[in-house]
Amino acid sequence: MNEILNELYQVITDRLSNPKEGSYTCYLFDKGLDKILKKIGEEASETIIAAKNGSEQEIVYEVSDLVYHLMVLLVERGITLDKIEEELRNRR
């Protein structure tokens, strides 16, 4: 899983540095932090509802959306995955 997260982080970073027309990630960056945070809130709510409904497929889908939008936030704020990994390791 670490590999796909790193890959996704790199793609998102590339979209910030090299905007691509029609890219949803670029759209989020163009709209700014408020839009990114709004999407995180929406995806968190959808994840909660999916978990309540109990459909594994729906949970996986919504958690994936949430993780993607959180990664956009990390890139926008200049926070690396290494910093997240370090924090998680410190919590063990």
Backbone as CSV, one residue per row, in Angstrom:
resi,resn,N_x,N_y,N_z,CA_x,CA_y,CA_z,C_x,C_y,C_z
1,MET,0.822,-1.199,0.000,0.000,0.000,0.000,0.864,1.260,0.000
2,ASN,1.984,1.165,0.677,2.872,2.318,0.737,3.271,2.795,-0.664
3,GLU,3.469,1.833,-1.561,3.891,2.162,-2.925,2.830,2.994,-3.654
4,ILE,1.567,2.608,-3.559,0.514,3.343,-4.256,0.311,4.724,-3.638
5,LEU,0.467,4.827,-2.328,0.341,6.144,-1.685,1.462,7.069,-2.142
6,ASN,2.673,6.535,-2.221,3.798,7.343,-2.708,3.591,7.751,-4.164
7,GLU,3.098,6.817,-4.966,2.818,7.106,-6.375,1.771,8.210,-6.508
8,LEU,0.693,8.082,-5.772,-0.371,9.074,-5.800,0.144,10.431,-5.338
9,TYR,0.933,10.435,-4.280,1.506,11.687,-3.777,2.334,12.366,-4.869
10,GLN,3.117,11.585,-5.595,3.943,12.143,-6.669,3.094,12.709,-7.807
11,VAL,2.025,12.020,-8.166,1.135,12.521,-9.217,0.507,13.838,-8.782
12,ILE,0.043,13.902,-7.545,-0.578,15.127,-7.039,0.437,16.258,-7.003
13,THR,1.656,15.965,-6.553,2.730,16.963,-6.529,3.026,17.465,-7.937
14,ASP,3.053,16.549,-8.896,3.299,16.923,-10.284,2.198,17.833,-10.824
15,ARG,0.950,17.557,-10.451,-0.164,18.399,-10.909,-0.040,19.818,-10.353
16,LEU,0.478,19.933,-9.145,0.674,21.257,-8.562,1.774,22.007,-9.307
17,SER,2.857,21.312,-9.617,3.998,21.927,-10.306,3.762,22.106,-11.798
18,ASN,3.042,21.170,-12.402,2.806,21.163,-13.847,1.317,20.977,-14.117
19,PRO,0.550,22.046,-13.958,-0.906,21.925,-14.144,-1.264,21.324,-15.500
20,LYS,-2.294,20.492,-15.474,-2.756,19.811,-16.672,-4.229,20.170,-16.869
21,GLU,-4.552,20.712,-18.021,-5.919,21.128,-18.297,-6.883,19.958,-18.163
22,GLY,-7.990,20.204,-17.475,-9.004,19.185,-17.295,-8.764,18.275,-16.098
23,SER,-7.658,18.480,-15.395,-7.330,17.645,-14.240,-8.149,18.083,-13.027
24,TYR,-8.807,17.118,-12.391,-9.578,17.410,-11.183,-8.659,17.898,-10.065
25,THR,-7.472,17.314,-9.974,-6.514,17.739,-8.958,-6.128,19.203,-9.164
26,CYS,-5.888,19.591,-10.400,-5.562,20.989,-10.697,-6.738,21.907,-10.361
27,TYR,-7.927,21.448,-10.639,-9.130,22.203,-10.282,-9.151,22.485,-8.780
28,LEU,-8.861,21.464,-7.977,-8.846,21.661,-6.527,-7.783,22.685,-6.126
29,PHE,-6.593,22.558,-6.682,-5.540,23.519,-6.366,-5.931,24.935,-6.799
30,ASP,-6.541,25.062,-7.970,-6.971,26.377,-8.463,-8.015,27.015,-7.552
31,LYS,-8.927,26.199,-7.030,-9.991,26.717,-6.160,-9.473,27.047,-4.767
32,GLY,-8.392,26.414,-4.373,-7.750,26.763,-3.121,-8.109,25.905,-1.923
33,LEU,-7.538,26.298,-0.798,-7.652,25.530,0.437,-9.092,25.323,0.875
34,ASP,-9.925,26.352,0.783,-11.314,26.197,1.220,-12.028,25.077,0.463
35,LYS,-11.808,24.982,-0.836,-12.438,23.930,-1.645,-11.907,22.552,-1.250
36,ILE,-10.600,22.463,-1.035,-9.998,21.194,-0.639,-10.582,20.745,0.700
37,LEU,-10.678,21.655,1.643,-11.217,21.327,2.966,-12.689,20.952,2.891
38,LYS,-13.435,21.640,2.038,-14.855,21.308,1.855,-15.000,19.879,1.339
39,LYS,-14.165,19.513,0.374,-14.221,18.153,-0.176,-13.838,17.117,0.880
40,ILE,-12.868,17.424,1.722,-12.501,16.497,2.793,-13.690,16.293,3.725
41,GLY,-14.380,17.367,4.062,-15.563,17.260,4.910,-16.645,16.413,4.267
42,GLU,-16.885,16.638,2.980,-17.896,15.852,2.260,-17.523,14.378,2.234
43,GLU,-16.268,14.111,1.927,-15.832,12.712,1.828,-15.829,12.032,3.193
44,ALA,-15.508,12.764,4.243,-15.567,12.200,5.594,-17.007,11.826,5.940
45,SER,-17.946,12.712,5.610,-19.363,12.421,5.859,-19.827,11.215,5.063
46,GLU,-19.427,11.130,3.815,-19.810,10.001,2.978,-19.200,8.697,3.494
47,THR,-17.999,8.784,4.062,-17.360,7.604,4.657,-18.145,7.136,5.876
48,ILE,-18.580,8.077,6.683,-19.373,7.746,7.870,-20.667,7.046,7.469
49,ILE,-21.338,7.583,6.472,-22.599,6.992,6.006,-22.354,5.602,5.426
50,ALA,-21.276,5.449,4.661,-20.941,4.139,4.082,-20.682,3.124,5.190
51,ALA,-19.972,3.536,6.220,-19.682,2.622,7.329,-20.965,2.228,8.051
52,LYS,-21.863,3.188,8.197,-23.142,2.914,8.852,-23.975,1.936,8.019
53,ASN,-23.920,2.098,6.704,-24.679,1.219,5.815,-24.088,-0.184,5.753
54,GLY,-22.791,-0.294,6.014,-22.164,-1.606,6.135,-21.709,-2.269,4.856
55,SER,-21.833,-1.619,3.713,-21.386,-2.213,2.459,-19.869,-2.043,2.328
56,GLU,-19.153,-3.170,2.313,-17.695,-3.103,2.211,-17.248,-2.332,0.970
57,GLN,-17.884,-2.601,-0.154,-17.519,-1.930,-1.406,-17.703,-0.416,-1.281
58,GLU,-18.795,-0.001,-0.675,-19.064,1.436,-0.506,-18.043,2.064,0.450
59,ILE,-17.699,1.357,1.504,-16.702,1.866,2.457,-15.358,2.042,1.762
60,VAL,-14.932,1.043,1.018,-13.650,1.109,0.304,-13.644,2.297,-0.653
61,TYR,-14.728,2.483,-1.380,-14.831,3.576,-2.344,-14.717,4.932,-1.645
62,GLU,-15.478,5.106,-0.577,-15.504,6.397,0.114,-14.198,6.683,0.863
63,VAL,-13.618,5.653,1.473,-12.331,5.852,2.145,-11.263,6.231,1.120
64,SER,-11.314,5.625,-0.054,-10.360,5.968,-1.116,-10.512,7.427,-1.529
65,ASP,-11.742,7.893,-1.664,-11.977,9.313,-1.970,-11.414,10.208,-0.871
66,LEU,-11.652,9.824,0.368,-11.174,10.612,1.502,-9.651,10.670,1.530
67,VAL,-9.009,9.532,1.343,-7.543,9.485,1.335,-6.987,10.362,0.219
68,TYR,-7.574,10.284,-0.968,-7.128,11.125,-2.085,-7.194,12.609,-1.715
69,HIS,-8.329,13.053,-1.184,-8.485,14.468,-0.856,-7.559,14.885,0.291
70,LEU,-7.310,13.989,1.234,-6.340,14.280,2.290,-4.937,14.434,1.704
71,MET,-4.628,13.627,0.708,-3.313,13.733,0.069,-3.178,15.053,-0.683
72,VAL,-4.261,15.510,-1.305,-4.228,16.823,-1.964,-3.925,17.894,-0.922
73,LEU,-4.556,17.793,0.240,-4.291,18.746,1.318,-2.827,18.706,1.744
74,LEU,-2.286,17.509,1.917,-0.883,17.396,2.316,0.038,18.079,1.317
75,VAL,-0.183,17.831,0.041,0.654,18.448,-0.991,0.468,19.962,-0.972
76,GLU,-0.765,20.410,-0.865,-1.045,21.858,-0.853,-0.341,22.546,0.311
77,ARG,-0.269,21.874,1.444,0.361,22.426,2.648,1.859,22.108,2.729
78,GLY,2.385,21.326,1.776,3.810,20.999,1.765,4.215,19.974,2.821
79,ILE,3.295,19.115,3.187,3.567,18.084,4.194,3.826,16.758,3.469
80,THR,4.945,16.145,3.769,5.315,14.903,3.094,4.691,13.692,3.784
81,LEU,4.623,12.606,3.051,4.154,11.350,3.625,5.112,10.851,4.694
82,ASP,6.386,11.179,4.561,7.362,10.785,5.577,7.006,11.382,6.933
83,LYS,6.522,12.606,6.943,6.136,13.243,8.208,4.935,12.534,8.830
84,ILE,3.998,12.113,7.989,2.838,11.374,8.492,3.284,10.019,9.030
85,GLU,4.145,9.343,8.278,4.651,8.040,8.716,5.387,8.163,10.051
86,GLU,6.218,9.186,10.175,6.953,9.396,11.430,5.995,9.617,12.610
87,GLU,4.972,10.416,12.391,3.992,10.671,13.457,3.271,9.389,13.851
88,LEU,2.878,8.601,12.865,2.202,7.344,13.157,3.103,6.369,13.902
89,ARG,4.380,6.324,13.508,5.324,5.440,14.205,5.489,5.873,15.661
90,ASN,5.495,7.184,15.907,5.637,7.691,17.264,4.443,7.355,18.138
91,ARG,3.335,7.012,17.529,2.125,6.698,18.286,2.037,5.237,18.701
92,ARG,2.941,4.419,18.215,2.878,2.974,18.549,3.203,2.741,19.994
